[in-house]
Amino acid sequence: MDQSTNKIVNGFSYISILFAPILFPLVVWVLSGTNTDMKGHAQRALWLHILPVILTIVAFILVGSTGLLTNNAEHTGWVTVILFGIVALVDFGLFIYNLIVGLKIWLAK
């Protein structure tokens, strides 16, 4: 593949957070073959798309275990609000970061 095609696919690996998160980078990673540049960007984008899912699952587990272990609704409520606030900020930051990286790749000369 030529350099311009690499730039387009590499950028789409990150921007795909808008239309096919996890799926598009995974497909590019599997199909990129020996193209190490494309494979590297697809793998990085894949992890940047998976990380918010992992953080959200961990937050649900922590909130659930807090509720089970403390048996205190007020305490669990505060943990939920704080934890999901942090997760929402991190997820939004990763979303914006994916868009910025994808645009940087497309606009690089």
C-alpha atoms as one frame of an Amber mdcrd trajectory, in Angstrom:
protein
   0.000   0.000   0.000   1.149   3.519  -0.651   1.740   6.167   1.995  -1.503
   8.097   1.387  -3.602   4.953   1.838  -1.723   4.198   5.053  -2.488   7.707
   6.358  -6.176   7.353   5.549  -6.545   3.936   7.183  -4.398   4.924  10.171
  -6.500   8.034  10.741  -9.728   6.068  10.389  -8.469   3.602  13.001  -8.660
   6.400  15.580 -11.642   8.316  14.155 -13.640   5.086  14.043 -14.529   5.788
  17.664 -17.409   7.721  16.079 -18.813   4.940  13.911 -17.262   1.518  14.669
 -15.231   1.569  17.859 -13.212  -1.577  18.517 -14.457  -3.254  15.316 -12.656
  -1.113  12.708  -9.216  -1.110  14.402  -9.541  -4.840  15.049 -10.288  -5.545
  11.378  -7.408  -3.288  10.235  -5.047  -4.928  12.716  -5.965  -8.432  11.550
  -5.871  -7.593   7.833  -2.795  -5.336   7.793  -0.422  -8.247   7.267   3.216
  -7.189   7.238   2.518  -3.443   7.197   3.977  -2.603  10.610   2.947   1.072
  10.493  -0.702   0.255   9.891  -0.632  -2.652  12.345   0.875  -0.438  15.061
  -1.681   2.348  14.658  -4.557  -0.138  14.552  -3.325  -1.856  17.703  -2.913
   1.451  19.543  -6.357   2.641  18.414  -7.871  -0.673  19.468  -6.502  -0.289
  22.997  -7.652   3.337  23.140 -11.148   2.137  22.210 -11.148  -0.795  24.651
  -9.845   1.183  27.638 -13.111   3.101  28.297 -15.051  -0.174  28.236 -12.654
  -1.733  30.738 -12.811   1.342  33.000 -16.611   1.316  32.956 -16.773  -2.392
  33.810 -14.320  -1.901  36.673 -16.415   1.029  37.949 -19.567  -1.125  37.927
 -17.753  -3.879  39.817 -16.434  -1.407  42.409 -19.845   0.195  42.916 -21.495
  -3.211  43.242 -18.939  -4.482  45.711 -19.164  -1.237  47.700 -22.910  -1.702
  47.948 -22.572  -5.317  49.022 -19.750  -4.785  51.500 -20.876  -1.589  53.239
 -24.642  -2.073  53.195 -24.874   1.729  53.388 -26.931   3.366  50.644 -25.571
   6.864  51.246 -21.950   5.738  51.086 -22.619   3.677  47.965 -24.378   6.628
  46.351 -21.413   8.929  46.881 -18.976   6.314  45.628 -21.160   5.876  42.541
 -21.342   9.593  41.776 -17.616  10.177  42.280 -16.469   7.038  40.480 -18.717
   7.477  37.456 -17.815  11.159  37.303 -14.148  10.224  37.060 -14.855   7.478
  34.517 -16.958   9.864  32.415 -14.147  12.432  32.372 -11.537   9.834  31.432
 -13.791   8.326  28.751 -14.504  11.768  27.283 -10.790  12.605  27.362  -9.945
   9.397  25.495 -12.710  10.142  22.975 -11.264  13.587  22.260  -7.719  12.168
  22.207  -8.739   9.619  19.524 -10.202  12.384  17.380  -7.095  14.556  17.765
  -4.687  11.717  16.914  -6.738  10.745  13.860  -6.815  14.326  12.600  -3.067
  14.756  13.244  -2.348  11.696  11.131  -4.525  12.976   8.295  -3.059  16.487
   8.416   0.599  15.405   8.714   2.704  16.047   5.632
